[in-house]
Amino acid sequence: MDGPLISVVMPTYNNGRYIKKAIESVFCQAVSLELIVINDASLDDTIEVIAEYQAREDFIFINNEGNLGVAKSRNIGVQRARGEFVAFLDADDWWAEDKLKLQLEAIDKTGAVLCSTAREIVTPNGNLTGKVIGVKEHITYQMMLYQNWLNCSAVLVRSAVIKEFPMQHDKSHEDYITWMRILAKYKVAAGINEPLLKYRLSENGKSGSKFQSAKMMYQAYRHLGFGYVKAMFYFCAYAINGIRKYYLN
């Protein structure tokens, strides 16, 4: 094939101190890929940090003139993508070396249009905690009503599918809404229960506050068309599962 097999979409806003580790984890993958970095009007040294990659043919840099938010930035990257698959990686997270290869194998085996992995929690300063958030091997729309099993930085999805369902509602959990719309049509996602994503906890991200994240989740249910009562029912289930996931396991 002429183009890369996978297009990696990496939005970034003021992640200059983290982004190099994220980029290096992409270029360590043993698959044909391109990396698309969308700088969302960062105010730090992000542009200077990534300057060393600009000459690479598999590196594409997009510089937003203004701050558009993560949903629009990801959509810009997806529209530029040439790969048969799209993978997302936030600039403060990173991957294990065989992450994309194992996901391609899982998609080929199951026929799913998207695949996620388990993730290991990392402290804000980059230390591994050993705390792993697992994932089921088969993930359905109904399962996702009660708990979000798909972390954006862990997802690999067919390019045609993610272009069919662009991310919306940036002040909500825009990725969750997209996964739900995909699953409503394509039924099942594949999961690899290995911590192939290293997920950095950040108090500065839009989901850093637990209260703010909860509010965004309720809004996500509403954007999916749920009435107040139905949205509150699933939100309560989500909150209980969130406590179990982060504090009781």
N, C-alpha and C positions, 0 to 999 in steps of 0.2 A: 504494500500500500504506500501511497505517496506521502501521506501525512502521518502524524503520531497516532498511536493507538489510544492514548489517554491525554486529555487536557486537564491540567491541575489549575484550579482557580483559587487564587489567594488574595483576598482583600486585606488591606492593612490601613490602620489609622494610628499613628504614633506608636508603632511597635519596633522602632529602630533597634532597641536593645535585645529584641527577641528574634527578629525575622531571619537573621543569618542561619540560625539553627534550623528553622523551619525549611528554608530553601535547601540547605544541605541534605536534609532528610528526604526531600523530593528527588534530588539528583542522585541519591544512593539507590533508588528503586531500579530493579533489574527488568524494566519494561520500556518500550518506546513511548516517550512522552514529551510534552511541552509544558512549561510553567508560565502561567499568565498572572502577573502581579498587578493589582489595581490599587494604586495609592490614592486614598480618599482624602486628599488635601491635608496630609500629615503636617504637623508643625514642628516635628523633631528632625533627627538626622537620618530618617529612613532612606531618602534618595541617595545620600552619600554612602550609606552602608551597602546598598545593593548595586552601586556603580560597577563593582567588579564583575557582575554577571551580564552587563549590558551587551557585551560582544558575543555572547553565546547565541547560536541559531535557535536553540530550544528555549530561550528566555524571551518573553514578551512583556514589555512594561507599558502600562496605561496610567496616565496621570490625570485624575479628575480635576477640573478647574475649580470646583467647589466641593464641599462635603455633601455627598449624596446619600450616605448611609450604607449599611452593609448589604441590604437586599438589592438595591439598585446597582451597587458595585459588583456583586456576584453576577447579576443578570448581564452586565456589560461584559464580564469575562466569559460567561457562557455563550453569548452571541459571537464572540471572537474565536471560540474554541473550534479546532479542526478535528479533534479526536473522535473516535467512535464512542468513547466513554468520557465522562467528566468526573473528576474527584475534587472535593473541596478541602481546603486546609486553611484554618485561621493562622495568622502570622505569629501567634504566641504559642502554638502547639507544634508537635512534631510527630513523625511516624517511625515505626520500626522498619528495617530495611526490606523485608519481604511482604509488606502490607499490600501493595497493589497486585503483586503476583498472586497471592493467595486469594484475593478478592476476584480476580479474573477467573481463577479456577472454580470458585464457588458459584459464580454466575453461569459459567459454562455447564457446571454440573446440575444446577437447579433450574435454569431457564428464567430466573428472576431478572427484573430490569434494574434492580438496585441491590446493593449489599452494604452492610455496616459491620463494624467490629466492636469488640469490647475496648474499654479504655482504662488506662491507669491514671489516677489523679496525681498531679504534680503541684507542688507548692508554688506560690508566685515567684520565688527566686530560683525555681527550676529543679528542686530536689524531688526525686521520686519518693512516693509515700508507701508504695506497696498496696494501696487501696485500689481495687479493681472493680469497675462497674461492668458487669457482664451483659451479654446479649443473647437472645434466643436464636436458634438456628433458622426458625421460620417466624416471620413477623407479619401480622395481619392488621388490617384497619381496626378491627375490634380490639385487639390487644393494645393498639396505640391510643385508644380512647382513654385508657386508664393509666398509661405510662408511656413516655416518649423513649422508645428503645433506640432511636436513630440519632446519633450525635453528628452534626454537620461535618465536622472535621474527619469523621470516620467513614463517610458515605462515598461510594462509587456508584454512578448511575449512568445508564445509556444516554448519550448526548441528545438523541431525538426526543427522549422522554422528558428530560429536564427543560428542554426548549419548549416543550408543550405546556409545562407547568412552571412558569417563572415565579420567582419569589416576590411576595407582596406583603404589605402591612409591616413596615420596618419597626414600628413601635410595639409590635407584638412578637411572638416567636414565629418569624417568617419562614424558617426552615421547616418547623413542625407542620405548618399549614400546607406547605408544598408536599411533604411526605404523605400527608393524609389524602391529598387530592390524587397523588400518584397511586396510592394503595386502593383508593376507591375504584380506580379503573383497572389496575394491573394485579390487584389482590394480595400478592405475597412478596415480601422482601427477604433476602438471605442474610444470615448473620454468622459471623465467625467469632466464637467465644474465646478469643485470645486478645490480650491488651496491646494491639498493634498501633493504637493511638496513645500518645502521651499528652494528656489534657491538662493544661495549666489553669489553675484557679486564679481568677483575677478580680480584685475588688473594683477595678476601674471599668470593666466591661459592662455592657448594658444589662447583663443578667447577673452582675456581681452581687447585688442586693437580693436576698431571698424574697423580701416583700415585693420588690419590683418584678422579679421573675414570676412570682405567683400571679401578680396582676396581669402580666403579659400572657400567661397561660390561659387565664379566664377570657381575655380578649381574643385569643386564638380560637377558642371554642365558639365564641360569638361570630367571628369571621367565617367559620365553617358553616354558619347558618343555624346554630343551635339556639333555641329559646332560652330565656333566663333560667328557668327551672332545670332544664336539661344540662345547660352549661354549668350550673352550680353543682349538680350531681356529679358530673365527671371531674370538675375541678376538685371537689372534696376527695374523690378517689385518687386523683393525681397527687394531691398534697400528702395523703397518707403514704402512698408508694414512694414519694420523694423522701420522706422521713426514713422509711425503711432502707431506701437505696443508699443514702449518704451517711446515715447515723447508726443504723442498727445492724448492718451486715458486717 
